[in-house]
Amino acid sequence: MIDLHTEYLGLSLRSPLVASAGPFTGDLDKIRELNEAGVAAIVLPSLFEEQIEHETAEIDRLYTTHENSFGEATSFMPELDHYNTGTDAYLALIESARGIVDIPVIASLNGANIGGWLRYARLLEDAGADALELNLYSVAADPAIPGQDIEAEQLELVSLLTGDVGLPVAVKISPFYTSVASFALGLQDAGASGIVLFNRFYAPDLDLERLDVKPKISLSRPAELGLPLRWIGILREFLDLSLAGSTGVHSGRDAVKLLLAGADVTMMTSALLFNGASHVAQIEQELEEWMLQHDYRSVSQLRGAVSRDATADPAAYERANYIGNLTSYSSRFIAGQPIRLQSR
Ligand SMILES: Cc1cc2nc3c(=O)[nH]c(=O)nc-3n(C[C@H](O)[C@H](O)[C@H](O)COP(=O)(O)O)c2cc1C
């Protein structure tokens, strides 16, 4: 009997397979299907900083307009919490999801600037979320702001959030920090209970007919697993908080790799969009089969078995094997051997 149980953000999960924020987790029917397929927790799609700030500005504008017109205007203005906005729809989604599944429901906030939008975290908590995920999605495009200022603001934001809510907070980060390791330690010091490595940036494309920039969302491929794999392997030894591997998990073997590197959970969006919600059950089966074949009885036995600390060649997660890899690749190429596309 294989024990798939794991802990994430202090929550007890039946397995390490979590559905990350995406279209499926915003749909109640899909949430039911994911639950039936055995998913251990779901992360709802994000409520965005811009969305909250926009709504707040609209509400302020309404208040101001009426206040100017009537002396007692505020007495009949709707309370902020009951205002019928996108934010309300989000709170309703948390409540509905909570009502139909018993697995943990993690709400997600997406933004990177300190501001009034952060106070919505409390509403997500009140609506019944079991934990919060903060996605620090931002493109640092202003040349006047140095990287350390951006990081300092992000860490302060995490501190404010973790100080304000009673829920455990996971922070979803991009791989684009000069020192992912130092920033990760900063997140732990700021009170984060977990880090999700990594969010995936959507690069723009150019429309060659309209000569315009167009947004482009593409789904991940298994080859992208290497990035979270490297960083989870490196970070596991000096961080006490939970680590979630996200990006490129498409099979049970991908999940095994992240767990071996030291992840507490693995997350999926693209694989579910490609294969449907029932894919979770297949991944669980593949995970169990691999564990049986390799004599692992529990996920806790598996976790971190090949982290940097635990491996015979710690440098393999870093730069050292770079030269070796390049040399073997070049010599095969020069010898005329066909280079096959690798499937992980
Ligand atoms: C269509 C789509 C919508 C997404 N929406 C969100 C979101 O609202 N919030 C968020 O943090 N991540 C969002 N993501 C990112 C995923 O949660 C995940 O981090 C990313 O797709 C990489 O994981 P994967 O390789 O399993 O797809 C979205 C991804 C896709 C494809």
Ligand as a Chemical Component Dictionary entry (heavy atoms), coordinates in Angstrom:
data_LIG
# 
_chem_comp.id                   LIG 
_chem_comp.type                 NON-POLYMER 
_chem_comp.pdbx_formal_charge   0 
_chem_comp.three_letter_code    LIG 
# 
loop_
_chem_comp_atom.comp_id 
_chem_comp_atom.atom_id 
_chem_comp_atom.alt_atom_id 
_chem_comp_atom.type_symbol 
_chem_comp_atom.charge 
_chem_comp_atom.model_Cartn_x 
_chem_comp_atom.model_Cartn_y 
_chem_comp_atom.model_Cartn_z 
_chem_comp_atom.pdbx_ordinal 
LIG C1  C1  C 0 -5.087 29.800 -19.560 1  
LIG C2  C2  C 0 -4.261 29.941 -18.299 2  
LIG C3  C3  C 0 -4.722 30.734 -17.253 3  
LIG C4  C4  C 0 -3.937 30.904 -16.097 4  
LIG N1  N1  N 0 -4.407 31.707 -15.076 5  
LIG C5  C5  C 0 -3.629 31.877 -13.972 6  
LIG C6  C6  C 0 -4.062 32.700 -12.904 7  
LIG O1  O1  O 0 -5.173 33.255 -12.918 8  
LIG N2  N2  N 0 -3.246 32.867 -11.842 9  
LIG C7  C7  C 0 -2.020 32.256 -11.760 10 
LIG O2  O2  O 0 -1.318 32.418 -10.754 11 
LIG N3  N3  N 0 -1.580 31.452 -12.751 12 
LIG C8  C8  C 0 -2.353 31.258 -13.848 13 
LIG N4  N4  N 0 -1.902 30.451 -14.855 14 
LIG C9  C9  C 0 -0.582 29.814 -14.721 15 
LIG C10 C10 C 0 -0.709 28.376 -14.224 16 
LIG O3  O3  O 0 -1.264 28.351 -12.914 17 
LIG C11 C11 C 0 0.674  27.691 -14.176 18 
LIG O4  O4  O 0 1.514  28.363 -13.261 19 
LIG C12 C12 C 0 1.371  27.679 -15.526 20 
LIG O5  O5  O 0 0.473  27.340 -16.565 21 
LIG C13 C13 C 0 2.533  26.680 -15.536 22 
LIG O6  O6  O 0 2.113  25.390 -15.162 23 
LIG P1  P1  P 0 1.793  24.216 -16.245 24 
LIG O7  O7  O 0 3.054  23.885 -16.919 25 
LIG O8  O8  O 0 1.235  23.103 -15.437 26 
LIG O9  O9  O 0 0.783  24.788 -17.185 27 
LIG C14 C14 C 0 -2.678 30.252 -15.992 28 
LIG C15 C15 C 0 -2.254 29.425 -17.036 29 
LIG C16 C16 C 0 -3.022 29.255 -18.187 30 
LIG C17 C17 C 0 -2.523 28.355 -19.291 31 
# 
loop_
_chem_comp_bond.comp_id 
_chem_comp_bond.atom_id_1 
_chem_comp_bond.atom_id_2 
_chem_comp_bond.value_order 
_chem_comp_bond.pdbx_ordinal 
LIG C1  C2  SING 1  
LIG C2  C3  SING 2  
LIG C2  C16 DOUB 3  
LIG C3  C4  DOUB 4  
LIG C4  N1  SING 5  
LIG C4  C14 SING 6  
LIG N1  C5  DOUB 7  
LIG C5  C6  SING 8  
LIG C5  C8  SING 9  
LIG C6  O1  DOUB 10 
LIG C6  N2  SING 11 
LIG N2  C7  SING 12 
LIG C7  O2  DOUB 13 
LIG C7  N3  SING 14 
LIG N3  C8  DOUB 15 
LIG C8  N4  SING 16 
LIG N4  C9  SING 17 
LIG N4  C14 SING 18 
LIG C9  C10 SING 19 
LIG C10 O3  SING 20 
LIG C10 C11 SING 21 
LIG C11 O4  SING 22 
LIG C11 C12 SING 23 
LIG C12 O5  SING 24 
LIG C12 C13 SING 25 
LIG C13 O6  SING 26 
LIG O6  P1  SING 27 
LIG P1  O7  DOUB 28 
LIG P1  O8  SING 29 
LIG P1  O9  SING 30 
LIG C14 C15 DOUB 31 
LIG C15 C16 SING 32 
LIG C16 C17 SING 33 
# 
